[in-house]
């Protein structure tokens, strides 16, 4: 019989091992196709227009968008579909669930217990009772148990409150980091957008330069036909036309690369054709007062600084939680169930009570933990002080970058006008035979370079303006400073 029981127990253990998952496990590896970017058909409302008139379909590759996109529309698309922002939103959602976990200890716990065991044990009896007929072996017998057990932490020296405050602070930190991610994505869209506009302007300049080169080739041929210039001028003009065509090919290639960069910044497929608005915006000169106001505003508006404050609040909560380990804990327990040697058990079994725990010595664990949490709090405070310096440096640098970009644009405006006038004068002299083809083509090249510099300087200004707003933290006005209030705590101590 003993052998049969051993065989049955061995079979039960083997079955439990197999059911417990010791067999070969294959990970659930997804397909890469499930994560490819998809354009979808989400309508985007362009600023200042009715939704039905301004809807832009983010179509599958190969289809053109219905209307050119402004930089604001591109930012809206990015805020809706950029994977980095989706990850940030999930981080905020996870932080909210962590707050719920921190609230859980304020509620009682209830466990359902059900068990079965069969046992046999040797009874160690006093020597006077060993000969009284009482058997020395108890069992074998069955033990069936069903019960409900409830526990509630009445007092924990402030640990729950401290951990909840820390979790709420980490939730605020996640929200601020999400706001920082939105600002970063918006900046990337601005940079990519104005970069694309710069390449489009470069393509237009290349087309105009090619047209001028072809016009100069016709002029050289006309002059050579009447014997006013040598045939070498025609050959030289042909070389300039070929070189201008090559420059146009390169400019168009750069445009295609810039379109792909803008699509990636918006979270769209890289091959999706997207049109952008090419109308020029107004340039305004930065003022010294803007710098002082920006330095002050950055302290309130930069999400990174607000996230740093939340990190400090979370670290303070961990310090208070570590301090609570020195205090007592009071726990109330209650259990009611049935226990018997047969199924369904009929004998009642219950208990109720309250316990107090006060740790006396824990191998200096509490002391080391508290010292560690205090050191981490000091580290977070030092990081915030350094971050403030870094943010102010970013604002300072971005402001003078913006100022430089504006002054550079003003200089290029004069440069283009001078280059145009120079080309006009040299062309008249060439037609009159008082200038060479090299002078004419050099003037043409100088004008092309000046036009490229002007368009580049103009769009550099808008990119610098976006960098300046990002440094201040106002590139997206809706990312206003988050509230510092914390959630109400369930329960008290």
DRENNU-562666 format. One record per residue (C-alpha): residue in three letters; x, y, z. Coordinates in steps of 0.1 Angstrom, whole numbers, plus 5000, padded with zeros to 4 digits. Layout:
REM residues N
ALAXYZ...
END
This chain:
REM residues 493
UNK500050005000UNK502950235008UNK504450174974UNK501050254958UNK500850574976UNK504450664966UNK503650594930UNK500550804931UNK502351094948UNK505151074922UNK502551084894UNK500851384910UNK504251574913UNK505151494877UNK501751624865UNK502151944885UNK505552004870UNK504251964835UNK501252184842UNK503652444858UNK505152514825UNK508452324825UNK507852224789UNK509552414761UNK508352774758UNK508552984726UNK508353364729UNK505653544711UNK507753734686UNK505653964665UNK506054034628UNK507854344617UNK505054414593UNK502754484623UNK504854784631UNK505454944597UNK504255314596UNK500855354580UNK499455684566UNK495855624574UNK493155874566UNK492956094597UNK491756444587UNK493956734598UNK492357074602UNK494557344589UNK494757664609UNK492157934601UNK490057714579UNK486857514583UNK487457144588UNK485557044557UNK487657274536UNK490957204552UNK490956834556UNK494156664546UNK494156294541UNK497356114552UNK497155874523UNK498955564514UNK502255604495UNK501655714459UNK498855944465UNK499256324468UNK497856524497UNK494956744489UNK496357074501UNK499857204510UNK500657174546UNK501657464569UNK504157404596UNK501357404622UNK499557134603UNK502656924601UNK503056964639UNK499456844644UNK500156544623UNK503256464643UNK501556504676UNK498856264665UNK501055994649UNK504756014659UNK505655684677UNK507755874703UNK504756054715UNK502655744716UNK505355594738UNK505255904760UNK501455874763UNK501755514774UNK504355624800UNK501855864814UNK499255594815UNK501655354832UNK502455624858UNK498655664865UNK498455294871UNK501455314895UNK499455574915UNK496655324917UNK499055064930UNK500355304956UNK496655354968UNK496054974971UNK497554945006UNK494855175020UNK492254915013UNK491854575031UNK492854255013UNK490653945011UNK491953605002UNK490153284994UNK491852975005UNK491152614995UNK493452325001UNK493551945003UNK496251725018UNK496651375030UNK499151315058UNK500451075083UNK502751165113UNK504450995142UNK503251095176UNK505951145202UNK504251055235UNK505551075271UNK506850755284UNK503950715308UNK501450715279UNK503350495255UNK501850185270UNK498350315275UNK497050195241UNK497350525224UNK498650465189UNK502050615181UNK501050685145UNK498450955136UNK496850905102UNK496850855074UNK494051115072UNK492551365047UNK492651745054UNK490151965035UNK490152345041UNK488152635027UNK488452975043UNK488353355038UNK491053565053UNK490953945055UNK493854175065UNK493954555070UNK497054765077UNK495755005104UNK498955205109UNK502355195092UNK504155505105UNK503455705073UNK504855465047UNK501755445026UNK501255815025UNK504955865015UNK504855604987UNK501555754974UNK503056104973UNK506155964955UNK503955784930UNK501856104924UNK505156294918UNK506356034894UNK503056064876UNK503656434873UNK507156364861UNK505856134834UNK503456404822UNK506256664821UNK508456424802UNK505656374777UNK505356744773UNK509056764767UNK508756494741UNK505956694724UNK508257004723UNK511156794709UNK508956644682UNK507556984673UNK511057124671UNK512156834648UNK509156904626UNK509957274624UNK513557204615UNK512556944589UNK509857174575UNK512057474571UNK514857244558UNK512457124531UNK511457484523UNK515157564520UNK515757284496UNK512757384475UNK514057744474UNK517457594463UNK515757404436UNK513957714424UNK517257904424UNK518857624404UNK516057634378UNK516358014375UNK520157984372UNK519757724345UNK517357954326UNK519858244329UNK522658014317UNK520557914286UNK519758274280UNK523458364281UNK524158074258UNK521758224232UNK523358564237UNK526858424231UNK525658254200UNK524058574187UNK527158764194UNK529358494178UNK527158494147UNK527758854140UNK531458814148UNK531359024180UNK532858754202UNK534858444195UNK533358094192UNK535058004225UNK532458214243UNK529757974230UNK531657674242UNK532157844276UNK528457914279UNK527657554270UNK529757434299UNK527957674322UNK524557534310UNK525757174316UNK527057264351UNK523657444359UNK521757134348UNK523956924371UNK523257164400UNK519557134394UNK519756754395UNK521556774428UNK519057024442UNK516156794433UNK517856504450UNK518256714481UNK514556804480UNK513556434480UNK515756364510UNK514356654529UNK510756534521UNK511656194537UNK513056364568UNK509856574572UNK507756254568UNK509756074595UNK509456374619UNK505656354614UNK505555974619UNK504455914583UNK505855664558UNK509055804543UNK507855764507UNK504555944512UNK504356254489UNK503556554510UNK503156914497UNK504157204519UNK503057574519UNK505857784503UNK504558124511UNK507058344531UNK506358454566UNK507158784581UNK510558824598UNK510759034630UNK513959154646UNK514559014681UNK514759264709UNK517059264740UNK513959264762UNK512958934746UNK516058774761UNK515358884797UNK511758774794UNK512758444779UNK515258364806UNK512458424832UNK509758244813UNK511957934807UNK511957864845UNK508157814843UNK507657674809UNK510457424803UNK508957074809UNK512456944818UNK512657184848UNK509157094859UNK510056724856UNK513056794877UNK510856934905UNK508656624903UNK511756404906UNK512756594938UNK509156554952UNK509356174944UNK512756144961UNK511356324992UNK508556074993UNK511055784992UNK513055955021UNK509855975042UNK509055605033UNK512555505045UNK512055705077UNK508755515084UNK510755185087UNK511755305122UNK508155315134UNK505655045143UNK503054875121UNK499654765133UNK497754505113UNK494254365119UNK493454015107UNK490353795105UNK489753445091UNK486753225089UNK486452885072UNK485652515074UNK488052225080UNK487351855081UNK488651515071UNK485851475045UNK484651685016UNK482651915021UNK484352025054UNK481752105081UNK483752205112UNK484052585116UNK487452735120UNK487953105127UNK490353365142UNK490453735147UNK493153965161UNK495354255158UNK499154265158UNK501854525164UNK505354495148UNK508254715158UNK511554615143UNK514454635168UNK517454535147UNK517654475110UNK521354455104UNK521554835098UNK519354795067UNK517055085076UNK520055315083UNK521655235050UNK518355265031UNK517655605046UNK521155735039UNK520855615003UNK517455784998UNK518856105012UNK521856094990UNK519656034959UNK517456334970UNK520556554972UNK521656424938UNK518356514922UNK518556864937UNK522056904923UNK520956784889UNK518157034889UNK520557324897UNK522757204868UNK519657174845UNK518657534853UNK522157654842UNK521857434811UNK518457574802UNK519557934806UNK522557864784UNK520257714758UNK517958024759UNK520958254757UNK522558074728UNK519258034709UNK518558404713UNK521858514698UNK521458244671UNK518158404662UNK519658754662UNK522458634640UNK520058464616UNK518058794613UNK521059004607UNK522358754582UNK519058764563UNK519159144561UNK522759124547UNK521758874521UNK518859094509UNK521459364500UNK523759104486UNK521058984461UNK520159334450UNK523859414444UNK524359084425UNK521259154403UNK522559494395UNK526059364388UNK524659104364UNK522559364346UNK525559594341UNK527859314330UNK525359184305UNK524959534290UNK528759554287UNK528959214271UNK526259304246UNK528259614238UNK531459414235UNK533059574265UNK533159264287UNK534058904284UNK531958584287UNK533858504319UNK532758824334UNK529158754325UNK529158394338UNK530958504370UNK528258764376UNK525558494370UNK527258254394UNK527558534420UNK523758604417UNK522858234421UNK525058214452UNK523558524466UNK519958404460UNK520858064477UNK522258254507UNK519258474510UNK516758184509UNK518957984533UNK519258274556UNK515558334556UNK514757984565UNK517557964590UNK515858254607UNK512558054611UNK514457744622UNK516357964648UNK513058104660UNK511757754666UNK514957664685UNK514557984706UNK510857904714UNK511857544722UNK514557664746UNK512057874764UNK509457594764UNK506757774744UNK507057614710UNK503657444718UNK501657704739UNK499257434751UNK502057274772UNK501357514801UNK502957454835UNK501357154852UNK499557194885UNK501657104915UNK498656984935UNK498656614944UNK495656374945UNK493756334977UNK494856024996UNK492255755006UNK492455695043UNK494455835070UNK496955735096
END
